[in-house]
Amino acid sequence: MKDGSVREIWMVEIMLGISLLFGFLPPFIMFLKTRKTNMFYREASRKALNFHLTIFPFFFISYFMPAWYTNFIYVVLVIELFFIGYAMIRIARKKSHTYPIAITYIKKNVI
C-alpha cells in the first residue's frame, strides 16, 4: 500500500476509531465511496472491512450462547480492540499493516 498524505492518514484513523463503535459500516461506506478514486483509502477500508466481516459472526453467535458463557463477547471485543489499535499505530507510522485473523472476502483487484 502506498503512503498516504497526512489528511488521508487522519481520515483512515478516524474511520477505524468509529468502526470500533459501529462495526463494519464505516469501512463499508469508505470502501464504496473511494474504491475507484483513492487507492490508499480503498486498501485501508478493504482490509478493515475484511477484518470486521470476519469478526461479525462471533458477535452474532454470542447472542445464542447460554447466559453463563457471556465472557465470550468480551474476549472478541478485546481481540478486535487490539488488532484495530495495532493497525492504527502502523498506519500512523506509515508502515504496512495487516489483520492476521481476517478472511479475505474482498480481494485487492475488485473495482
Z-matrix of the N, CA and C atoms (Angstrom, degrees):
N
C 1 1.449
C 2 1.521 1 108.43
N 3 1.314 2 116.13 1 132.44
C 4 1.455 3 120.25 2 -179.43
C 5 1.523 4 110.48 3 -71.57
N 6 1.317 5 115.31 4 156.18
C 7 1.461 6 119.58 5 177.87
C 8 1.510 7 109.79 6 -68.57
N 9 1.315 8 115.43 7 139.11
C 10 1.448 9 120.55 8 177.93
C 11 1.511 10 111.18 9 -96.25
N 12 1.307 11 115.31 10 165.19
C 13 1.455 12 119.90 11 175.03
C 14 1.528 13 108.92 12 -72.89
N 15 1.301 14 116.21 13 172.20
C 16 1.469 15 120.53 14 -179.95
C 17 1.525 16 109.94 15 -61.14
N 18 1.329 17 117.11 16 -40.47
C 19 1.468 18 121.11 17 179.07
C 20 1.525 19 110.96 18 -64.18
N 21 1.322 20 116.99 19 -42.96
C 22 1.465 21 120.51 20 179.42
C 23 1.526 22 111.19 21 -64.08
N 24 1.319 23 116.13 22 -40.83
C 25 1.461 24 120.00 23 178.69
C 26 1.521 25 110.49 24 -63.09
N 27 1.327 26 117.10 25 -44.06
C 28 1.466 27 120.29 26 178.69
C 29 1.521 28 111.91 27 -63.19
N 30 1.307 29 117.14 28 -40.45
C 31 1.472 30 120.10 29 179.55
C 32 1.525 31 111.29 30 -64.79
N 33 1.322 32 117.08 31 -39.83
C 34 1.463 33 120.34 32 177.76
C 35 1.527 34 110.09 33 -67.98
N 36 1.321 35 117.10 34 -39.94
C 37 1.471 36 120.46 35 177.29
C 38 1.532 37 110.91 36 -61.04
N 39 1.312 38 116.68 37 -43.28
C 40 1.466 39 120.90 38 178.29
C 41 1.520 40 110.31 39 -64.25
N 42 1.329 41 117.04 40 -43.46
C 43 1.458 42 121.02 41 178.57
C 44 1.524 43 110.72 42 -59.66
N 45 1.321 44 117.94 43 -44.15
C 46 1.457 45 120.61 44 179.43
C 47 1.527 46 111.99 45 -66.52
N 48 1.326 47 116.68 46 -39.20
C 49 1.464 48 119.81 47 177.31
C 50 1.518 49 111.79 48 -63.69
N 51 1.312 50 117.34 49 -42.56
C 52 1.459 51 121.06 50 178.72
C 53 1.525 52 110.31 51 -68.97
N 54 1.328 53 116.87 52 -31.77
C 55 1.461 54 119.32 53 -179.69
C 56 1.529 55 112.24 54 -67.02
N 57 1.324 56 117.68 55 -20.07
C 58 1.462 57 119.55 56 173.70
C 59 1.520 58 111.05 57 -65.07
N 60 1.337 59 116.86 58 -30.70
C 61 1.457 60 120.60 59 179.10
C 62 1.523 61 113.06 60 -90.09
N 63 1.321 62 117.13 61 -40.50
C 64 1.458 63 120.81 62 -171.42
C 65 1.523 64 113.99 63 -108.46
N 66 1.316 65 117.75 64 8.17
C 67 1.457 66 120.61 65 174.87
C 68 1.509 67 113.88 66 70.52
N 69 1.315 68 116.14 67 -131.52
C 70 1.464 69 120.82 68 -172.65
C 71 1.523 70 113.79 69 -81.89
N 72 1.330 71 119.81 70 -7.42
C 73 1.473 72 120.88 71 -176.26
C 74 1.536 73 114.18 72 -63.99
N 75 1.330 74 121.40 73 -48.82
C 76 1.471 75 119.45 74 178.99
C 77 1.533 76 114.11 75 -60.08
N 78 1.354 77 119.81 76 -45.52
C 79 1.464 78 117.28 77 176.86
C 80 1.528 79 112.57 78 -65.60
N 81 1.321 80 116.96 79 -34.05
C 82 1.458 81 121.07 80 179.49
C 83 1.525 82 111.06 81 -65.16
N 84 1.323 83 116.68 82 -44.77
C 85 1.467 84 120.79 83 179.11
C 86 1.527 85 110.22 84 -65.26
N 87 1.344 86 116.89 85 -44.34
C 88 1.464 87 119.34 86 179.74
C 89 1.522 88 110.59 87 -63.80
N 90 1.319 89 117.22 88 -39.49
C 91 1.458 90 120.00 89 179.98
C 92 1.527 91 110.83 90 -64.63
N 93 1.324 92 116.99 91 -44.67
C 94 1.467 93 119.76 92 -179.62
C 95 1.528 94 112.32 93 -63.73
N 96 1.332 95 116.77 94 -38.23
C 97 1.465 96 120.27 95 -176.69
C 98 1.526 97 112.84 96 -78.26
N 99 1.324 98 118.67 97 -28.17
C 100 1.462 99 119.66 98 -170.49
C 101 1.520 100 114.15 99 -119.38
N 102 1.308 101 118.68 100 6.90
C 103 1.466 102 119.91 101 -173.47
C 104 1.518 103 113.68 102 -65.00
N 105 1.332 104 118.18 103 -24.24
C 106 1.464 105 120.62 104 -179.14
C 107 1.521 106 113.11 105 -104.54
N 108 1.315 107 118.18 106 -11.47
C 109 1.460 108 119.76 107 -171.92
C 110 1.526 109 114.07 108 -109.88
N 111 1.324 110 118.75 109 -40.74
C 112 1.457 111 120.90 110 -171.99
C 113 1.526 112 109.75 111 -128.71
N 114 1.310 113 116.90 112 113.67
C 115 1.461 114 122.22 113 -176.05
C 116 1.530 115 112.22 114 -67.18
N 117 1.331 116 118.37 115 -36.19
C 118 1.461 117 120.87 116 179.97
C 119 1.522 118 111.00 117 -64.06
N 120 1.335 119 117.18 118 -49.99
C 121 1.463 120 121.27 119 177.31
C 122 1.523 121 110.75 120 -60.81
N 123 1.321 122 115.54 121 -42.90
C 124 1.461 123 120.42 122 -177.02
C 125 1.518 124 111.40 123 -60.17
N 126 1.317 125 117.48 124 -48.30
C 127 1.461 126 120.70 125 -177.89
C 128 1.528 127 111.85 126 -67.95
N 129 1.326 128 117.23 127 -42.64
C 130 1.468 129 120.14 128 179.99
C 131 1.524 130 110.89 129 -64.71
N 132 1.330 131 116.98 130 -43.74
C 133 1.466 132 119.49 131 -179.34
C 134 1.527 133 111.07 132 -72.55
N 135 1.326 134 118.22 133 -32.74
C 136 1.462 135 121.55 134 177.93
C 137 1.534 136 110.46 135 -64.04
N 138 1.329 137 116.13 136 -45.70
C 139 1.460 138 120.22 137 179.10
C 140 1.530 139 111.06 138 -64.55
N 141 1.332 140 117.08 139 -43.36
C 142 1.467 141 120.47 140 179.23
C 143 1.525 142 111.01 141 -65.61
N 144 1.318 143 116.96 142 -39.30
C 145 1.457 144 120.85 143 179.33
C 146 1.526 145 110.78 144 -65.54
N 147 1.314 146 117.88 145 -43.20
C 148 1.465 147 120.30 146 176.17
C 149 1.524 148 111.19 147 -60.05
N 150 1.327 149 116.94 148 -40.67
C 151 1.461 150 120.53 149 178.83
C 152 1.525 151 111.04 150 -64.27
N 153 1.326 152 116.59 151 -47.20
C 154 1.464 153 119.72 152 -178.55
C 155 1.528 154 111.68 153 -65.83
N 156 1.309 155 117.48 154 -36.31
C 157 1.462 156 119.76 155 177.32
C 158 1.528 157 111.52 156 -69.89
N 159 1.309 158 117.74 157 -23.77
C 160 1.462 159 121.36 158 174.84
C 161 1.525 160 110.61 159 -76.86
N 162 1.318 161 117.70 160 -38.82
C 163 1.466 162 122.67 161 -177.85
C 164 1.539 163 112.12 162 -77.30
N 165 1.324 164 117.64 163 -31.80
C 166 1.469 165 121.82 164 -174.04
C 167 1.534 166 114.03 165 -52.91
N 168 1.321 167 120.44 166 -44.50
C 169 1.470 168 118.62 167 179.88
C 170 1.527 169 113.76 168 -59.41
N 171 1.324 170 117.91 169 -29.73
C 172 1.460 171 119.79 170 178.07
C 173 1.521 172 111.46 171 -67.47
N 174 1.345 173 117.27 172 -37.17
C 175 1.460 174 119.93 173 174.74
C 176 1.528 175 110.39 174 -67.03
N 177 1.299 176 116.23 175 -41.04
C 178 1.464 177 121.01 176 -179.79
C 179 1.527 178 110.72 177 -63.80
N 180 1.320 179 117.08 178 -43.98
C 181 1.466 180 121.93 179 179.83
C 182 1.521 181 110.91 180 -64.89
N 183 1.319 182 117.37 181 -35.03
C 184 1.465 183 120.52 182 -176.39
C 185 1.524 184 112.70 183 -64.20
N 186 1.327 185 118.15 184 -23.78
C 187 1.462 186 120.34 185 177.97
C 188 1.524 187 111.82 186 -72.00
N 189 1.307 188 117.88 187 -21.31
C 190 1.457 189 121.53 188 -178.53
C 191 1.523 190 112.97 189 -100.47
N 192 1.306 191 116.87 190 2.05
C 193 1.460 192 120.81 191 179.32
C 194 1.527 193 109.77 192 -82.17
N 195 1.318 194 116.41 193 157.94
C 196 1.470 195 119.46 194 178.16
C 197 1.522 196 111.50 195 -63.00
N 198 1.304 197 116.03 196 158.73
C 199 1.463 198 122.10 197 -176.17
C 200 1.528 199 112.21 198 -61.32
N 201 1.315 200 117.86 199 -31.75
C 202 1.458 201 120.15 200 -177.84
C 203 1.523 202 112.11 201 -73.74
N 204 1.330 203 118.12 202 -8.45
C 205 1.453 204 122.32 203 -178.53
C 206 1.527 205 111.73 204 -108.18
N 207 1.320 206 117.22 205 32.16
C 208 1.468 207 120.97 206 -175.66
C 209 1.529 208 113.10 207 -75.26
N 210 1.295 209 118.85 208 -14.87
C 211 1.464 210 120.71 209 179.05
C 212 1.519 211 112.28 210 -67.95
N 213 1.320 212 117.37 211 -16.16
C 214 1.460 213 121.82 212 179.51
C 215 1.524 214 111.19 213 -58.54
N 216 1.316 215 117.34 214 -41.43
C 217 1.475 216 121.04 215 -178.47
C 218 1.523 217 110.60 216 -65.15
N 219 1.327 218 117.45 217 -34.61
C 220 1.457 219 120.61 218 179.25
C 221 1.526 220 110.99 219 -70.16
N 222 1.306 221 117.28 220 -35.79
C 223 1.462 222 121.03 221 176.76
C 224 1.527 223 109.54 222 -63.80
N 225 1.326 224 116.79 223 -43.83
C 226 1.464 225 121.29 224 178.86
C 227 1.531 226 110.22 225 -63.93
N 228 1.317 227 118.29 226 -40.67
C 229 1.468 228 121.70 227 178.48
C 230 1.528 229 111.79 228 -63.55
N 231 1.309 230 117.24 229 -40.96
C 232 1.465 231 120.87 230 179.03
C 233 1.521 232 110.27 231 -65.69
N 234 1.318 233 117.02 232 -42.06
C 235 1.464 234 120.46 233 177.66
C 236 1.522 235 110.37 234 -62.22
N 237 1.331 236 116.72 235 -44.70
C 238 1.465 237 120.78 236 178.92
C 239 1.525 238 111.15 237 -62.30
N 240 1.311 239 116.97 238 -45.74
C 241 1.458 240 121.31 239 179.24
C 242 1.528 241 111.11 240 -61.01
N 243 1.308 242 117.35 241 -42.81
C 244 1.463 243 121.41 242 -179.78
C 245 1.529 244 111.01 243 -62.10
N 246 1.332 245 117.68 244 -50.15
C 247 1.465 246 120.32 245 -175.57
C 248 1.526 247 112.40 246 -69.41
N 249 1.314 248 117.68 247 -36.56
C 250 1.462 249 119.37 248 177.97
C 251 1.521 250 110.13 249 -71.02
N 252 1.324 251 117.72 250 -40.05
C 253 1.459 252 120.49 251 176.05
C 254 1.517 253 111.93 252 -61.91
N 255 1.323 254 116.60 253 -40.64
C 256 1.453 255 121.17 254 177.18
C 257 1.532 256 110.73 255 -62.99
N 258 1.323 257 116.67 256 -42.89
C 259 1.470 258 120.59 257 178.59
C 260 1.526 259 110.62 258 -64.61
N 261 1.312 260 118.00 259 -39.30
C 262 1.463 261 121.11 260 179.11
C 263 1.529 262 110.87 261 -63.34
N 264 1.299 263 117.05 262 -41.48
C 265 1.467 264 120.93 263 178.45
C 266 1.523 265 110.56 264 -65.04
N 267 1.328 266 117.06 265 -44.86
C 268 1.468 267 120.70 266 179.75
C 269 1.525 268 111.40 267 -62.87
N 270 1.334 269 117.45 268 -40.35
C 271 1.464 270 120.98 269 179.13
C 272 1.523 271 109.99 270 -66.61
N 273 1.329 272 117.23 271 -42.24
C 274 1.464 273 120.45 272 179.55
C 275 1.525 274 111.71 273 -62.33
N 276 1.315 275 117.19 274 -30.93
C 277 1.468 276 121.57 275 178.40
C 278 1.529 277 112.64 276 -88.52
N 279 1.331 278 116.23 277 4.91
C 280 1.474 279 123.46 278 179.60
C 281 1.523 280 112.10 279 59.74
N 282 1.325 281 114.98 280 41.51
C 283 1.452 282 121.23 281 176.79
C 284 1.523 283 109.15 282 -114.65
N 285 1.300 284 115.86 283 158.05
C 286 1.456 285 120.80 284 178.17
C 287 1.528 286 109.50 285 -67.68
N 288 1.304 287 116.32 286 143.20
C 289 1.457 288 120.51 287 179.75
C 290 1.522 289 109.48 288 -131.48
N 291 1.304 290 114.40 289 158.27
C 292 1.451 291 121.37 290 176.85
C 293 1.523 292 109.00 291 -151.93
N 294 1.307 293 115.35 292 155.36
C 295 1.458 294 121.22 293 175.88
C 296 1.528 295 106.75 294 -104.62
N 297 1.337 296 118.35 295 109.50
C 298 1.465 297 120.70 296 -171.24
C 299 1.527 298 114.92 297 -61.12
N 300 1.311 299 119.12 298 -30.30
C 301 1.458 300 119.57 299 -175.49
C 302 1.531 301 112.49 300 -101.05
N 303 1.309 302 117.77 301 11.37
C 304 1.468 303 120.14 302 -177.51
C 305 1.523 304 111.25 303 -82.39
N 306 1.320 305 114.33 304 135.05
C 307 1.456 306 121.46 305 172.51
C 308 1.527 307 107.15 306 -87.70
N 309 1.313 308 117.04 307 137.67
C 310 1.455 309 120.68 308 -177.30
C 311 1.520 310 110.42 309 -83.11
N 312 1.320 311 115.59 310 93.32
C 313 1.466 312 121.49 311 175.57
C 314 1.526 313 110.58 312 -83.16
N 315 1.333 314 115.13 313 -40.90
C 316 1.460 315 121.12 314 -179.63
C 317 1.519 316 106.97 315 -109.39
N 318 1.291 317 116.32 316 117.80
C 319 1.467 318 121.50 317 -176.88
C 320 1.522 319 110.70 318 -82.69
N 321 1.331 320 116.37 319 166.10
C 322 1.468 321 121.39 320 -177.06
C 323 1.515 322 114.32 321 -62.02
N 324 1.303 323 118.29 322 -38.76
C 325 1.452 324 120.74 323 -172.97
C 326 1.520 325 115.23 324 -89.10
N 327 1.314 326 118.99 325 15.69
C 328 1.468 327 122.13 326 176.80
C 329 1.513 328 108.82 327 -75.08
N 330 1.327 329 117.53 328 130.02
C 331 1.475 330 120.14 329 -179.62
C 332 1.491 331 110.43 330 -110.32
